[in-house]
């Protein structure tokens, strides 16, 4: 069942869509930024909020939130993560994209997909489609791009996000959901969550998180989550996880790639995707006064590799005319 509600005190075009399955799992999505604002599970102790978000559009516009803008729950585009110095070369022409994170592009620029009002269509009682047209020259990206994102909440307690896009020129593309999870309902941070990732390599980065193009083995490092471990176990060695894991999703096949478990709530989440990468961010730099602090959420951003258009050995990152960019990610909950 999908209900439609107002989500803004000033803009009647900004709505919230509430999807509830037969088990009482409830997902809330707004057409502003295609943001997953809430995801609640019906535990024996009551409804448990497990993602970071707000209850109105205005709360996503406050100075406290935008100052250290953590992109809570938003769909990111045209290009999630970083592009080195905001520069790409297409058909031997250098294109300068916005540099909104120091000297680099981050998450689509100053006014990415996370700040747009999307068109919506309720497909059926479990599926919501959000559509966006990004015109040629938007944030200086080339080509007219059409994007569709479908959220689906199944009766198997699975939240699926399906992404598709087309473009009439060659353009960088990397879509993701920037949802942060916390299974304690905000009572504690995420350092006592267990994390397991089916990956034996991460991308090598410089100090500004721009990849070199090389892969590093996780074995005998703090980045090794092949066996489940508490997030806090090795985090002191590195202070914060903000790394792209190389996934074993050859041929774009949907595959389980990660699990998160929190003992006190007994919530377990399985993550499946056909994306090639998983950006793991443990949220050390979240700082929203009196609401959310460091490590208050865990972001598991399934996506392509950062700076892919500039890396010869990353075989994705651009969309061509006539192609359909298509990926999916599924989060299944056991509780």
N, C-alpha and C positions, 0 to 999 in steps of 0.2 A: 504494500500500500504506500502511495506517495501523496503527501499533503503539501500544499503550497501556502507559505506564510510571508508576511512582510518582514523585511530584515533591516530596513533603514527608516529613520524618522523623517528624512527629508527627500529621499529619492524613491518614488513608488516603483521604479523599474528594477530595483534591487530586491530580490526575493530569496527566501530560503526554502529548500525542498527537503522534506523529511521522509526518509524511506525506512519502513519498519517491516521486518520479516516475521514469519509465523512464530518464531521463538522469542520475540521481543527485542532482538538486536535492533538498534536504531542508529542510522547514519543521517547527518544533516549536512547539506551542501548548499552553498550560495552561488548565484551566478556572478557575483563579484569575485574575479580571480579564479572562478571554478573551485573555490576553497572548500575543503572538507573541514567544517567548523566543529564537528562533534561526532564521536562514535562511542555509543554506550552499550555495555553488555549487561544482561540481567543476571547478576550473581545472586547467590542465596542471601547475601547481606544487603541486597538492593542494587539499583542501577549504578554501574561504575563507568565514569568517563575515562577513556583511555587515550585520547589525543589532546594536544594543546590547541586551544582556540578560544573564541569569544562569542558572545551571544547577540551581537549587533554589528552592523557595518561601521557604525561610528567608533566602536572600540578598535577596529583595524586602522583607524585614521588618527589616533592620538599621537601626540609628540613622543610620549614614553615608548610607544610601540615602534614608531617609524625611526626613532633615533638609532637603535641598534637592530633594525629590521630583520627578523629571523624567518620571514616568509612562511608563517604558520599555515600548513595545510594547502598551500596554493599549488595550482598547476603552473609550471615554469616553462617559459619559451620566449623567443624562438630558440634560444640556446641556453640550456641549464648548465650550471657550473661555470668554469672560466674559459675565456679565450685570451691568449697572451697578447697584451697591449691592445686588445680589441681589434686586431688586424687579421684579415684573411685575404688570400689571393685566389681569385676566381677568373678563369680565362685570361691569365697573365695580367689581370688588373687588381691592384691593391684596394681593398675596401676598408675604410675606417669605421668601426662600430663604436658605440658609446663605451667610455671607460668610467664606470660607476663604482669601481672597487679599487681604489688606488689608481694604478696605471692599466688595469685590466678590466675586461668586460666580465660581469657576474650576473648570472640568471636572467639574461635577456636585456639588460640595460636599465635606464632610469624609469622606463614605463613599459615593462614587459607584460606578458600575458596575465601575470598575477595582479595587475592593476586595471584590467579591462572588464567591462560588463559583457558577459557571454550571452548568446541566444540559447534558449532552452526548449527542449521537447521531452515530454513524458512519453516514453516508448511503451511501457507497460507498468504493471504494479511493482516491478522490481528494478527497472532500468530508467535512468535519467541521462539524456544526451545534452551536452553543452557544445555549442559551435561558435567559432570565432573566425572573422576575416581579417587578416593582417595584410594591409595593402603594400604594394611595392614602395620601398623607401621607409617603411616603418622602422624606427630606430636605425635607419640607414641599411637595413637588411634588404637584399634584392628580391624581387619577385612578389607576386600576389599569392599569398599562402592561405589555404583554407584548412582549418583544424577542427577535428571532432574528438571529444572525449566522452566516453560513456561510463558512468558509474553504475554498477550492478550489485545489489545486496541479495544474496541467495539464501534459501532456507537451510543450506549447509553451513551457515554462519561464515560465509565467504564474501569479502568485499573485493570486487574486481574493478580495475580501471583499464579501459581499452582506449588506446591512442591511435589516431590516424590523421594524415595530413597529405596535401598535394600542393605543388607550387609550379608556377609557369616560368621560373628561372632557376638556375642553380643557386641554392641558398644554404647556409648553415642551419642545422636543425638538431635539437636534442631536448626532448620533452621529458618531464618528470613530475612526480608529486612530492611536495616538500612537507609531508606530514610528519609530526613528531609524536612518538608513542611514550606513554608512561602508564604502566598497569596498576600503579598504586593509587590512581585517582588524584595524583598531586600531593599525596601525604608525604611522600619521600621522593628523592631524586632517582635517577635510573641506574646508579652505579651498582646496585644489587640485582639488577636484571641479568639473567644469563643470556649470552649471545653465542650462536653457532653459525658459521658461514662456510659454505662448501666452496672454498677458494684457496689455492695455494700461492697466489701471487697478488701483489698490489702494484699500482703504477708508481714509478719513481717520480718524486716531485722535488722542486726547489723550495726555498723557504717561503715563497709566495704561492705555493700550491699549484704551480704550473708544471705539467709533466715534461719529462725529458724525452719520452718516447720509449723508455726501457721499462721492463718489468722486474720486480724484486720478489724473491721467494720469502714467504712469511715464516718458514721454518726457523725455529730458535729465535724468534723476535716477539715483541709485544703485539704484533699484528696478527698472530696466529690464532684464529678462531675455528680451526677445523674441528676441534673438539670443543664442546660447549664449556664456557667459563664465565664467571662474573665479569662484567665490564670493568669493575674496579681492580681486578687482579693485577694487571700490568700497566694500568693507565698512568701511574706515577712516573714511569720511564719516559713517557711522551707528553704528558699533561692533558692531551685531548686527542680523540680520534677525529680526523677529517680527511679520509683517504678513500680512494677508489679501488675496490676489489675487482679483480678480473674473474669473470664468471665462466662456467663451463656450459654455455648455452649455444653451442654450435648449431647452425642451420635454423636459427630463430625458433627453436623448439621450446615450448613452455616447460620449465623445470623448477623443482623446489631447490632454492639456493640458500635459505637461511631460516633459523628459528630463534624466537625470543621467548623466554620463560621467566615468570616472576613468582617466587615460592609462596609468599603470603596470600596473594590473590588466587594462586593456582591457575593463572591465565597463561596459555601457550599460543603463540602466533607462528604459523608457517607462511613463509613468503615464497611465491613462485613467480617466475618471470621469463621472458625471452630476450630481455635486454642483455647487452654484453658486460655491463658494469653495475656495481653497487657502491654508491658513495655513502659511507658510514660517518655520521656526524653526531658526537655525543653532547653537543650543546654547551660547552664550557662558557661560551661568550653570550649566552642568553642573559639579558639583564633588563627586565621590564619591572620597574619599581612596584613593589608591594604585590606583585602577581606571579611572575616567573623569574627564576634565577638560574645560575649555572647548573648544568646537568639536569635540568627539569624535564627534558625530553630527549628521545633518541630518534634521529632521522635516518631512515633507510631508503635512500633515493635510488631506485632502479633507473638506469639511464645509459646513454652512450658515454664514451670517455671524454673528459674535459680536453679542450684545445684540439679535438680530433681533426678539424680541417687543416691544421698546421703540422700534423704528424703523419709522415709518410707510411708508417707501419700500423696506423689505426685505420682500418678499412671501412669507416663509416663517418658520419658527421656532416654530410652534405646530402641534400635531396635534389634530384634532377627532374626536369619536366617529363611528364608521363609516368613517373614513379609514384607509388603510394607508400608513404612512411607508415608502418604499422607495427605496434608493439602492445603488449599487455602485461599487467602485474596483478597478482591475486594474493590477498591476505586472508588466511583462514584461521578462525579462532576456536580454541578448545578451552572450556571452562567448567 
